[in-house]
Amino acid sequence: MEIMILPDAQRASELCAAVIDRAIRAKPGFVLGLATGSTPVPMYRELIRRHREEGLDFSRVRSFNLDEYLGLAPDHPASYRRFMNEQLFDHINIDPANTRVPDGLAADIDAACAQYEADIRAAGGVDVQVLGIGSDGHIGFNEPASSFASRTRSLTLTRQTRQDNARFFASLDDVPHGCVTMGIGTILESRTAVMLAFGAGKADAIAGAIEGPLCAMNPASALQLHPDARIFLDEAAASKLKLKDYYNEVFARSPYWQSFKEVK
């Protein structure tokens, strides 16, 4: 893992966007894995700015989202398809036909999940997978106790996740109990995984994911097995890391330091 601790969420988001920008420019037909929630929004805004002001071209990019709620139509205000349209897709020159979000209304959900996996393989695999982390360590909607070998599938959300996401709905009762999510095994097959985490509420999950044992109760700890995982944190999210000073020293000696100075 490469741990990058920035002064605040905005600068961490800008640095992550710079990494994605360079990767897209370097590879035609780039495949981008995307996440929802409030955490990646500043990073998406920076990608939009780079598209509008610096010519970042998404016309040949293909995307696959991590997850979706079961039972929500794509135009539902809380659906992840609508979130992605509003927060990113509608503001860049990506072909809508090249944007994929799991189908929460599929008549045969198991077949739809198998097809999602097949479509990722047919695209050549995910080049960069964007991730957030839940307060309980979940990535995508892979809740605690998820297998590290899991593939795209449907599962039941924990009460903690539903409570964390209730702010996007009228009430907790309106939050779906089920979801479709890429599996941890699917995520680990991405060529690069970038995870963003901000705020003190993520500090325990981050400490467990980075410095704790490999543990199904903290699904994000699976990223310790990833050959190219890059973690972008603000000071608050990094506050419980025991080796924080060491990570800062490594960061200062890395190629990312120059990128950080450029976005500072």
N, C-alpha and C positions, 0 to 999 in steps of 0.2 A: 504494500500500500504506500502511496505517496500522500502525506498529510500536509495540507496547506491551510494555515491558520491566518486569516486576514482580520484587519481591525473591525470590520463590520460586514453585514450581509450584502450590502450593495457592492463593495469591492470584491468580495468572494464571488458574487454572481457575475461580475464583469470579467474576472479572470477565467471562470469556467466558460463563459461565452467566447472568450478569446481562443481557448483551447479548441472548442467546437468549430469556430470560424476557420481556423487553420486546417483542421481535419477535412472540412467540407471542401475547401478550395483545393486541397491536395488530391482529392479522389472523385472523379465523375461517377455518378450513380451511387453516391454515398447513402448508407442506410442508417437512420437515426432512430434510436429508441427513446421514447418520451414518457414523462411522468406528469401527473397532475397534482393539485393541491397548491397551497399558497407559497410553499418554499421555492419552486422553480420560476415563479412569475417574474421576479426581477431579472433573472437570466434570460427569459423569453423576451422581455422588453429590450434587453441589450442586443439580442439577435435581430430583433425588428429594426432597431436603430442602425445596426451594421448593414442590414439589407438596404435600408432607405438611403443611408449616407455614405456607405463604403462599398456598395455594390455586391454584397454577399448574395450569391445566386442560389436559390433553392429549387430551380426549375427541374433539376434532375435528381433531387433528393427524394428518397422514399422513407416513410416513417411508420413505426409500429408502436402503439401505446401499450403501456404495461397492463392496464386493467380497465374495468367498467363495472358498474352496478348491474345486478340482475334485475330485470323488470322495468328498467327506465328506457324510454324511447330516446333516440338521438337528440331530439329537440327539447327534451325535458330540461328545465333550468339547472338541475344539478347533475346532468349526465356529463360524463367525461368527454364525449364527442363534442358537446356544445362548449364545454370549457376550452378544449383545444382550438376550436374554431374561433372563439372570442379572444383568447389570450395569445394565439400565435398564427394559425393557418390563414385567417382572414386578412392578415397584415403583411404577408410575404408572398412571393411568387411560386409557391409550391402547388403542384397539380393536385386538386382534391382527390383524384382517383388514386394518387400515390400515398394517401394518408390512411392508415388503418388503425381502428380502435376495436377491441373485442365487441362482439354483438351480444348485448345483454338480453335481447329478445329472441334469440335463435330458438327455433322449434326443437332442434336436437342439439343441445348445448355441448354434449361430448363430441359430436361430429364437428361442430364449429370450432371447438378448441383444437382438435386434431388438425383441422384445416389451417388454423392460425399458425401452428407450428410448421406445417408444410410450406406455408407462404413465406415465413421467415427464412427457411432453408432455401427456397427457390430464389429469394432475393439475394442470396449469398451470405446471409447472416447479418447481425447487427454490428455496425462498425463502432458506434459509441452509444452506450445506454445511459440515459439520465435517470438518476434515482434520488428520491428523498428517503427519509427514515421516520417511522412512527415512534411515538413515545415508548412503545413496547419493543422497538427494534424491527418492526415489520418493514419489508421492502416490497414494492408493488402492494398487493393485498395478501402476501404470504405471511400469515399470522404466526405467532409463536407455536412451535411444534411442527411447523412445515418441514418436509423433507428437503434436504439439500439437493436431491436428485429430481425434485418435482418439476413437472412440465405445465404448460398452460392448461388450466382446469377451472372448474367452479368450486367454490367453498363458502363456508358460513363465516361471517365477520364476527369478531369478538365484541363484547359489549364496550370495551375500551375504545376500539376503533370507531364504533358507531357513535359513541359519545364525543370523540375527538372531531368527527365529521359532522356532527349535528348542527354546527354553525352554518352549514351550507343548505340546510333544510328548515322548514317551518318549525319542526319539533323533532325530538329524538324518535318519536313514533313513526315519523315519515322516512327515516333513514332505512334503506333496504337491509335485509338480513343477509343477503347473498351477493356474490360478485363473481366475475371472471378475472383471472389474473395470469400473466406469465408466471411460470414456476421459477424457483431458485435455480434449478438446473439450466433453464432457458437463459436466465440472466447471466449466469456464469460463462455461457458460451459467447457472449459479446466480446469483441476484440478489446474494447476499452469500456470500463464502467466509471462514470463520474457520479459521485454522491454529494449532495449539498445538505447541510444541516445548520440551522440557525436557532439561537435562543437557548436559555438555560433549561427549558423543558426537554431539550434533546440531549442534554449533557450525559445523563446516565446511560441512555441507549448508545450514544457514540462511544463512551468509555468501554462499554461491553463489547461493541462491535470491533473496535480497533485493538484493545488491549486485553480483552477477556478471552476465555477459551472458546473454541469452536463449539457452538451450542445452539440446538434447535429452538431454545427459548429466546434467543436473540438472533432472528433470521439474518440480520445484516452481518453477523460475524462470518457468514459464508464468504463474504468478500475477501477475507484473509486468504482464500484459496484462488482468487482471481489473479491472473498473471499481470494485469495492468489496471489496477483500481486506484482512482485518484479522488481524494476526499477533500472537499472545500468547506471550511468551517469559519464561523465567526468566533470571537473570543469567548462568548458565553457558552456556545455549544462545546468548545474545547476545554472548558474550565475544570473538568474532572479527569483529564488525561494525565497520567503520572509522568509520561515522557514528553510533556509539552515543550520543554526547553530544547530537547533533542530534535523534535520535529521542526522547530523553528530554525535550528542551526542547519539541518539538512535542506530545508526550503531555501534558506539564504544562499546555499551553494548550488542550487538547482537551476536549470534553464527557465523555470517558471518565475524566478526572482526578477529577471529582466522584464517578463511579461507583466508582472505585478507593478513594477515601476512605471511601465507604459500606461497602465490603466489607473494609476494612483491619482 
